[in-house]
Amino acid sequence: MKKSLAIVVAGAAAGLMSLAACSGGQSTGSGSGSSQSGAPRQGGTATFAWLPNSVPNYIFPMNSSTYYSVQNMEQFQKLMFRPLYMYGVNGQPVVSTNASLAYAPTFNDAKHTVTVKLRDYKWSNGESVTAKNVVFWQHLVTAEKNNWGGYVGGLYPDNITSVHIDNAHQVTFTLNANYNHTWFWYNELTYITPLPMAWDKTSDGATPGSGGCTNDVSRCAAVYKYLASQAKNLQTYASNPLWQVVNGPWKLKSFQSNGNATFVPNSKYSGPDKPHLAEFKTLAFTSTDAEVNELRSGSSISVGYLPATANVSKSASGAASNPMSSSYNLVPWYWWGIDYLQPNYNNPKVGPLFKQLYIRQALQHVVDQPSVIKGALKGFGSPTNGPVPLEPKNPYASSYERSNPYPFSVSAAETLLKSHGWSVVPDGKTTCTTAGSGPGQCGPGIAKGTALTFNLMYADYGPAYDQSMNLFRSNASKAGIAVNVQKAPFNTVIGDTVRCKPTDSNCSWQLSEYGGWALRPYPTVGQLFSTATSDGGWNDPKIDGLIAAATRGNSNAALTAYQDYLAKQVPLIWQPLPVQQLTEIVKGLNGVTPLNPMLTLTPENWYFTK
């Protein structure tokens, strides 16, 4: 599952880091596209610039891991096909019941059920959005879960044992256990995207519903095969009748495989956030230079981004300088994620080193997050101190995590090593001199004379990542820890960062940085830390129990215990999180901010003033 989620992050990180420390997030006080006053006027065209090589290429909302990306899911499909629940409210990673197809769910723990009541929405063909549309999706994802990029064994859809249509506008799911209500609502039910009856078929000329998937899970395979094959024909996205049946605020008028697309309002859209614009267009660019040249001309881009060469920084007051200030307002785009180095606990050479808490603590102490944010990221980033993001501001991060348990300190790292049997040689070869598993000794599996040396591979996201990784190498060296850094293409890094056994031929990787993790709204990330799924081979029964408690019970204390334990144990070496991009919003265009931390695009809220 890491790989499909990491692909989502890669779109963000590559977009940012290819801009070489030119990153983005919420408003920093420099002005935003919503700063203008005046009543909204109907009409006008607004445009959005894609990052180079980061364009949508799949329209069917049940994305396989190949297509499981921000561009496909959050910035393309959701414009047309709404999930049960939309997330992102006022820049916060929470569900918006106002913009969702359904009311808040009702849980019955005594019966292990959750009931969802639909609002009165219509499909663009005039049919109502009903419980059958929900069941269609549920049957399809259950039958084809291995072809869905969001699938993690034991989680959705495995944790739903049955679905029942109560009436045309209400469904009840029976669960295999009781779960934390917020977690299940925010992280599981938000996957569900009701599908129109027009899609329940197996060929172009077939009657809607004839595929039988809505009524029988066993008949879903053929329906999935048909829909997936249709979705691979990008040239027909705007003409294929399948994709013209939408329940979102937009319909596709034209689409090119390079990412250029035109959307028009769906006249049958039932939501409260009906579009003000007459058209919304997305624009593709072959390079950042091409985009910035167009941005400088001020002629066609409404919402774009700054290039690597932009002279941008954030002042102590939080204001950002803006070289495009005559025409645009600058708004950094913070996203809901964490960044880290992934250790390989099963590597036969350095695995025993990583298993020692004091070594992980020492590695964390030599990560100078403030300097990376101020220097490489030019002020546009946020620290990662644990498994819950600190930015955007949210109700989840604990006081312990916010306190930064392991602040930058080379001397603290040295002290930890010396007190555990190491002969520390700054900028030289540090070795274990007191082997053993007792107090003051190096630890189990670490022989006398073992050198404290690691190989770190990181994704080639541009100069900012180079600066960050080289600063880490330099600071580690000052504490006597040798880190050999090597960059490689993202696909190489993510492909090499695999769960392995010490005897496996693919277990040679030691420390990896592939760009971080995009979180679901409720910030538990069992995939990264559970014994069963950790790619690095992290094995800790206590965290398995804490993950279960945070996802099964309804106590806020469980989430706090989960994150505090991980922040203290540092199973990952936390790194500063770059912002998604530095967004430029043309003056006069309103409703763009606050930017959604889940990276969802909502141009139905954009408008020009009268």
C-alpha positions in Angstrom: 0.0 0.0 0.0 2.9 2.3 0.6 3.6 2.3 -3.1 0.2 3.5 -4.2 0.1 6.2 -1.5 3.7 7.2 -2.2 2.7 7.7 -5.9 0.2 10.3 -4.7 2.9 12.0 -2.6 5.3 11.8 -5.5 3.1 14.0 -7.6 3.2 16.6 -4.8 6.9 16.2 -3.9 8.1 16.1 -7.5 6.1 19.2 -8.2 7.6 21.0 -5.3 11.1 19.7 -5.5 11.4 20.0 -9.3 10.8 23.7 -8.4 13.9 23.5 -6.3 12.7 24.7 -2.9 9.8 26.7 -4.4 6.9 25.3 -2.4 3.4 26.2 -1.3 0.5 26.0 1.3 -2.0 28.1 3.1 -2.0 31.9 3.1 0.9 33.4 4.9 -0.4 36.9 5.0 0.8 37.9 1.6 -2.7 38.1 0.2 -4.9 35.5 -1.4 -7.2 35.1 -4.3 -10.1 35.6 -1.8 -8.9 39.0 -0.6 -11.0 41.0 -3.1 -14.4 42.4 -2.0 -17.6 42.4 -4.1 -20.5 40.2 -5.0 -19.8 37.1 -7.1 -20.7 37.4 -10.8 -21.8 34.6 -12.9 -19.6 33.7 -15.9 -16.0 34.0 -16.9 -13.3 31.4 -17.4 -10.7 30.4 -14.9 -7.7 28.2 -15.6 -5.4 25.9 -13.5 -1.8 25.1 -14.5 -0.7 21.5 -14.1 2.8 20.7 -12.9 5.0 19.3 -15.7 4.4 15.6 -16.2 1.7 15.6 -13.5 -1.5 15.4 -15.4 -4.6 13.2 -15.1 -4.8 10.1 -17.1 -7.7 8.1 -15.7 -11.4 9.0 -15.4 -12.9 6.0 -13.7 -13.0 6.7 -9.9 -12.0 3.1 -8.9 -8.3 3.7 -9.6 -5.8 0.9 -9.7 -2.4 1.6 -8.1 -1.1 2.7 -11.5 -3.5 5.6 -11.5 -3.8 6.3 -7.8 -2.6 9.9 -7.9 -3.6 13.3 -6.6 -4.1 14.5 -10.2 -6.6 11.8 -11.0 -8.5 11.5 -7.8 -8.5 14.9 -6.1 -8.0 17.3 -9.1 -9.9 15.6 -11.9 -12.4 12.9 -11.0 -14.0 14.6 -8.0 -15.0 17.6 -10.2 -17.4 15.2 -11.9 -18.0 12.2 -9.6 -18.6 13.1 -6.0 -17.7 10.6 -3.2 -20.1 10.1 -0.3 -18.1 12.5 1.7 -15.9 15.4 0.6 -13.1 16.5 2.9 -11.3 19.9 3.4 -13.1 22.7 5.3 -11.5 26.1 5.7 -8.0 24.7 5.2 -8.6 21.8 7.7 -8.4 18.1 7.0 -12.0 17.4 8.1 -15.1 16.1 6.3 -17.5 18.7 4.9 -21.0 17.5 5.4 -22.3 20.6 3.6 -20.5 19.6 0.4 -21.1 15.9 0.7 -23.7 13.6 -0.9 -24.7 12.2 2.5 -25.5 13.4 6.0 -23.2 12.4 8.9 -23.3 8.6 9.4 -25.1 7.0 12.4 -23.2 4.3 14.3 -24.8 1.5 16.3 -22.0 -0.2 18.2 -24.4 -2.8 19.6 -25.1 -4.1 16.1 -21.7 -3.2 14.5 -23.5 -1.1 11.9 -23.2 2.3 10.4 -26.1 3.9 8.5 -25.7 6.5 5.8 -28.6 8.7 4.7 -28.2 10.3 1.3 -29.1 13.9 0.4 -31.3 14.6 -2.5 -28.8 14.7 -5.4 -29.4 14.0 -9.1 -27.2 12.5 -11.8 -26.9 14.7 -14.9 -29.2 12.2 -16.8 -32.0 13.2 -14.4 -31.9 10.0 -12.2 -31.6 10.4 -8.5 -28.5 9.4 -6.6 -29.8 6.5 -4.6 -28.7 3.7 -2.3 -28.3 1.4 -5.3 -25.5 3.7 -6.6 -23.7 3.2 -3.3 -24.2 -0.6 -3.4 -23.0 -0.7 -7.0 -19.7 0.8 -5.8 -19.5 -1.4 -2.8 -20.0 -4.6 -4.7 -17.5 -3.5 -7.4 -14.8 -2.6 -4.9 -15.4 -5.8 -3.0 -15.1 -8.0 -6.0 -12.1 -6.1 -7.5 -10.3 -5.0 -4.3 -7.0 -6.2 -5.7 -7.4 -3.9 -8.6 -8.1 -0.9 -6.4 -5.1 1.2 -5.3 -6.6 2.1 -1.9 -6.8 -1.5 -0.8 -5.0 -2.6 2.4 -5.8 -6.1 3.7 -8.1 -6.0 6.7 -9.2 -2.4 6.1 -11.8 -1.2 3.6 -13.6 -3.0 2.0 -12.7 -6.1 4.1 -14.1 -4.5 7.3 -17.6 -4.3 5.8 -19.3 -7.7 5.9 -22.5 -6.7 4.2 -24.5 -3.7 2.9 -28.3 -3.4 3.0 -30.6 -0.9 1.2 -33.0 0.4 3.8 -34.8 2.6 1.3 -34.0 4.6 -1.8 -31.9 7.1 0.1 -30.4 5.1 3.0 -28.0 2.2 3.3 -26.7 0.3 6.3 -23.2 -1.2 6.4 -22.5 -4.1 8.8 -18.9 -4.1 10.1 -16.7 -6.9 11.3 -16.1 -5.0 14.5 -16.7 -1.7 16.2 -14.4 1.1 15.0 -13.6 4.7 16.1 -16.5 6.6 14.6 -14.4 9.5 13.3 -11.7 7.2 11.9 -14.3 5.0 10.0 -16.2 8.1 8.7 -13.1 10.1 7.7 -10.9 7.3 6.4 -13.1 4.5 5.2 -16.5 5.9 4.1 -14.7 8.7 2.2 -13.5 6.1 -0.3 -17.0 5.3 -1.4 -18.0 6.9 -4.7 -21.6 6.1 -5.8 -21.6 5.0 -9.4 -24.5 5.6 -11.9 -26.6 2.8 -13.2 -25.5 3.7 -16.7 -22.2 2.2 -15.8 -23.5 -1.2 -14.7 -23.0 -3.0 -18.0 -20.4 -4.9 -19.9 -20.6 -3.4 -23.4 -21.3 -0.2 -25.2 -24.8 -1.1 -26.4 -26.0 -2.9 -23.3 -28.9 -1.6 -21.2 -27.9 0.3 -18.0 -28.1 -2.2 -15.1 -27.7 -5.2 -17.3 -24.3 -5.9 -16.0 -25.8 -7.1 -12.7 -23.1 -5.9 -10.4 -25.5 -3.8 -8.3 -27.4 -6.9 -7.4 -24.8 -9.6 -7.4 -21.1 -9.3 -6.5 -20.2 -12.3 -8.6 -21.2 -10.4 -11.8 -18.9 -7.4 -11.1 -15.7 -8.7 -12.7 -17.0 -8.3 -16.2 -18.4 -4.8 -15.4 -15.1 -3.7 -14.0 -13.2 -5.0 -17.0 -15.5 -3.0 -19.3 -15.2 0.2 -17.3 -11.5 -0.1 -16.9 -10.9 -0.6 -20.6 -13.1 2.4 -21.4 -11.1 4.5 -19.0 -7.9 3.8 -20.8 -9.1 5.5 -24.0 -8.3 9.1 -23.0 -9.3 10.5 -26.4 -13.0 9.7 -25.7 -13.3 11.1 -22.2 -15.4 14.1 -23.4 -17.4 12.1 -25.9 -18.0 8.7 -24.3 -21.6 8.7 -22.9 -20.4 6.8 -19.8 -18.4 9.7 -18.5 -21.1 12.3 -19.3 -23.3 10.9 -16.5 -22.0 12.9 -13.5 -23.3 14.0 -10.1 -20.6 16.6 -9.4 -20.6 20.3 -10.2 -18.7 19.9 -13.6 -19.0 18.0 -16.9 -16.2 17.5 -19.3 -16.5 19.5 -22.5 -13.1 18.6 -24.0 -10.0 16.6 -23.0 -6.6 16.0 -24.4 -4.2 13.3 -23.3 -1.6 16.0 -22.4 -3.9 17.3 -19.6 -5.6 20.2 -21.4 -9.3 20.1 -20.5 -12.4 22.2 -20.4 -15.1 21.7 -17.9 -18.6 23.3 -18.0 -21.1 23.4 -15.1 -23.4 20.4 -14.6 -26.8 22.0 -14.9 -28.4 19.2 -12.8 -25.9 19.5 -10.0 -27.8 19.5 -6.7 -25.1 20.6 -4.2 -25.0 24.0 -2.5 -21.7 25.0 -4.2 -22.9 25.5 -7.7 -20.3 26.9 -10.1 -20.1 30.6 -10.8 -17.7 30.2 -13.7 -19.0 29.6 -17.2 -15.9 27.4 -17.9 -13.0 25.9 -16.0 -9.9 24.9 -17.9 -6.8 23.0 -17.0 -3.5 23.8 -18.8 -0.6 21.5 -19.4 3.0 22.6 -19.7 6.0 20.7 -20.9 8.3 22.4 -18.4 8.3 24.8 -15.5 10.0 27.5 -17.7 7.1 27.3 -20.1 4.6 27.7 -17.3 6.4 30.7 -15.8 6.7 32.4 -19.1 2.9 32.2 -19.5 2.5 33.3 -15.9 4.6 36.4 -16.5 2.6 37.3 -19.5 -0.5 37.3 -17.3 -2.6 36.2 -20.3 -4.0 32.7 -19.7 -3.2 31.3 -16.2 -5.6 32.0 -13.4 -4.0 29.7 -10.8 -0.4 28.7 -11.4 2.9 28.2 -9.6 6.3 29.7 -9.3 9.5 28.2 -10.8 12.7 27.1 -9.3 14.5 30.3 -10.1 11.9 32.5 -8.4 13.3 35.0 -5.9 10.9 34.1 -3.1 11.3 33.8 0.6 9.2 34.0 3.7 9.9 36.8 6.3 9.9 36.4 10.0 6.4 37.9 10.0 5.2 35.1 7.7 4.8 37.3 4.6 6.1 35.9 1.3 7.8 38.0 -1.3 6.2 37.7 -4.7 7.9 38.5 -8.0 4.4 38.3 -9.7 2.7 40.7 -7.3 1.5 43.1 -10.0 -0.9 40.5 -11.3 -1.0 37.7 -8.8 -1.3 36.9 -5.1 1.0 34.3 -3.7 -0.4 31.5 -1.5 1.7 28.6 -0.3 -0.2 25.3 -0.4 0.4 23.2 2.7 -0.7 19.6 2.5 -1.8 16.8 4.9 1.3 14.6 5.1 4.5 13.7 6.8 8.1 13.2 5.6 10.7 10.9 6.9 13.7 8.6 6.2 12.6 4.9 6.2 15.2 2.6 7.9 15.4 -1.0 6.8 15.3 -3.0 10.1 15.9 -6.2 8.3 19.0 -5.2 6.5 21.6 -7.8 7.5 24.4 -5.2 8.0 22.7 -2.2 9.6 19.4 -3.6 10.8 20.7 -4.3 14.3 21.9 -0.7 14.5 18.5 0.7 13.5 16.8 -1.6 16.1 18.5 0.4 18.9 16.4 3.3 20.1 19.4 5.4 21.1 20.8 5.2 17.5 17.4 6.3 16.1 17.4 9.1 18.6 20.9 10.2 17.6 19.9 10.2 13.9 16.9 12.3 14.7 19.0 14.8 16.7 21.2 15.5 13.6 18.2 16.4 11.4 18.3 20.2 11.4 14.7 20.8 10.4 14.7 24.6 11.2 17.7 25.2 8.9 16.2 23.1 6.1 12.9 24.9 6.2 14.7 28.3 6.4 17.3 27.5 3.8 16.5 24.8 1.3 12.7 25.4 1.5 13.0 29.2 1.8 10.6 29.2 4.7 7.9 27.2 3.0 7.6 23.9 4.9 6.7 22.5 8.3 8.6 20.2 10.7 7.6 16.6 11.2 8.0 15.4 14.8 5.9 12.3 14.6 3.1 10.5 12.7 0.6 13.4 12.9 1.3 16.5 10.8 1.8 19.8 12.6 0.6 21.9 9.7 -2.0 22.8 8.7 -3.1 23.5 12.2 -5.4 20.7 13.3 -7.1 19.2 16.4 -5.0 16.0 16.4 -1.4 16.8 17.0 -0.5 16.3 20.7 1.4 18.6 22.9 4.2 16.1 23.2 4.6 15.8 19.5 4.5 19.6 19.1 7.2 19.9 21.8 9.8 18.4 19.4 11.1 15.6 21.5 14.4 15.4 19.7 15.5 18.9 18.6 18.6 19.4 16.5 21.7 18.8 18.6 25.0 17.3 17.5 26.2 17.1 21.0 23.1 15.2 22.2 23.7 12.7 19.4 27.3 12.3 20.5 26.4 11.8 24.1 23.9 9.1 23.3 26.5 7.2 21.3 29.3 7.5 23.8 27.0 6.4 26.6 26.2 3.2 24.7 29.7 1.9 24.1 30.8 3.8 20.9 34.1 5.5 20.3 32.9 8.6 18.6 35.2 10.2 16.0 33.6 13.4 14.6 34.0 13.5 10.8 35.8 10.1 11.1 35.1 6.4 11.8 33.0 5.8 14.9 33.1 2.2 16.1 31.5 0.0 18.8 34.1 -0.6 21.5 31.8 -2.1 24.2 29.8 -4.8 22.6 26.9 -6.5 24.4 23.3 -6.1 25.3 23.6 -4.6 28.8 23.6 -1.0 30.0 26.2 1.2 28.4 26.8 -1.4 25.6 26.2 -1.1 21.9 23.2 -3.6 21.8 22.3 -7.0 20.5 23.7 -8.1 17.2 26.3 -5.3 17.1 29.9 -6.7 17.2 32.9 -4.9 18.6 34.5 -2.9 15.8 31.3 -2.3 14.0 31.4 1.0 12.2 28.5 3.5 12.4 27.9 3.9 8.7 24.7 4.0 6.6 23.8 4.3 3.0 21.0 6.7 2.2 19.2 6.7 -1.2 16.8 9.6 -1.9 14.5 10.5 -4.7 15.8 13.1 -7.2 13.4 15.9 -6.5 15.9 18.7 -7.3 18.3 21.1 -5.5 16.2 21.5 -2.3 16.3 17.7 -1.6 20.0 17.8 -2.4 20.6 20.5 0.1 18.5 18.8 2.8 20.2 15.4 2.4 23.7 16.8 2.3 23.0 18.9 5.4 21.9 15.7 7.1 25.0 13.9 6.0 27.2 16.8 7.2 25.6 17.1 10.6 25.6 13.3 11.1 29.3 13.3 10.3 29.9 15.9 13.0 28.4 13.4 15.5 30.6 10.6 14.2 27.8 9.0 12.0 28.9 8.4 8.4 26.0 8.7 5.9 26.7 8.0 2.3 24.0 9.7 0.2 23.0 8.8 -3.3 20.0 10.1 -5.3 18.1 8.2 -7.9 14.8 8.6 -9.8 11.7 8.3 -7.7 10.6 5.0 -9.3 14.0 3.5 -8.5 13.9 4.6 -4.9 10.3 3.5 -4.3 11.0 0.2 -6.2 13.9 -0.6 -4.0 12.2 0.3 -0.7 10.6 -3.0 -0.1 9.7 -5.2 2.8 12.3 -8.0 2.9 14.0 -10.7 4.9 17.7 -10.4 5.8 18.5 -13.3 3.4 16.7 -11.8 0.4 18.7 -10.4 -2.5 16.6 -7.2 -2.5 17.3 -6.4 1.2 20.5 -4.4 0.6 18.8 -1.0 0.9 19.5 0.7 4.2 17.9 4.1 4.5 15.4 5.6 2.0 13.7 8.9 1.4 11.0 8.7 -1.3 9.0 11.8 -0.6 6.8 11.1 2.4 3.2 10.0 2.9 -0.2 11.6 2.2 -2.5 10.9 5.1 -6.2 10.2 5.2 -8.1 12.8 7.1 -8.0 11.0 10.5 -4.2 10.7 11.0 -3.5 7.1 11.9 -1.1 5.4 9.5 -1.1 1.7 10.4 0.4 0.8 7.1 3.7 2.5 8.0 4.0 1.2 11.5 2.2 -2.1 12.0 4.2 -5.3 12.2 2.3 -6.8 9.3 2.7 -4.0 6.8 5.7 -1.9 7.6 8.0 -1.8 4.6 11.0 -1.3 6.8 10.2 -4.4 8.9 9.4 -2.4 12.0 8.2 -5.0 14.6 6.6 -3.7 17.8 3.6 -5.4 19.4 2.9 -2.4 21.5 2.3 -0.1 18.5 0.1 -2.8 17.0 -2.0 -2.5 20.1 -2.0 1.3 20.0 -3.0 1.3 16.3 -5.9 -1.0 17.2 -6.9 1.2 20.1 -6.8 4.4 18.0 -8.9 2.9 15.2 -11.3 0.8 17.3 -12.2 2.9 20.3 -13.7 6.4 20.4 -11.3 7.9 23.0 -9.2 10.9 21.9 -6.6 9.6 24.4 -6.0 6.6 22.1 -4.8 8.8 19.2 -2.6 10.8 21.6 -1.1 7.6 23.0 -0.5 6.3 19.5 1.3 9.4 18.3 3.3 10.1 21.5 4.7 6.6 21.5 5.8 6.8 17.8 7.2 10.3 18.3 9.3 8.9 21.2 10.3 5.7 19.5 11.2 7.3 16.1 10.7 4.2 13.9 11.1 6.7 11.0 13.6 9.5 11.0 11.4 12.6 10.8 12.1 15.1 8.1 10.6 18.6 7.3 7.7 18.5 5.0 7.9 20.8 1.9 4.7 22.5 0.9 3.0 21.3 -2.3 3.7 24.4 -4.3 3.8 28.2 -4.3 0.5 29.0 -5.8 -0.1 32.2 -7.8 -3.7 33.3 -7.9 -4.7 36.0 -10.4 -6.0 39.2 -8.8 -9.8 39.4 -9.0 -10.4 35.7 -8.8 -11.9 34.8 -5.4 -12.9 31.6 -3.6 -9.7 29.8 -4.3 -8.4 30.0 -0.7 -8.0 28.5 1.8 -6.3 25.8 -0.3 -7.4 22.3 0.5 -4.8 20.4 2.5 -6.0 17.2 0.9 -5.0 18.8 -2.4 -8.6 18.6 -3.7 -9.4 21.1 -6.4 -12.8 22.9 -6.0 -13.2 25.5 -8.8 -17.0 25.5 -8.2 -16.1 27.8 -5.4 -14.1 30.2 -7.6 -15.6 33.4 -8.9 -14.9 36.9 -10.3 -16.5 39.9 -8.7 -19.1 42.3 -10.2 
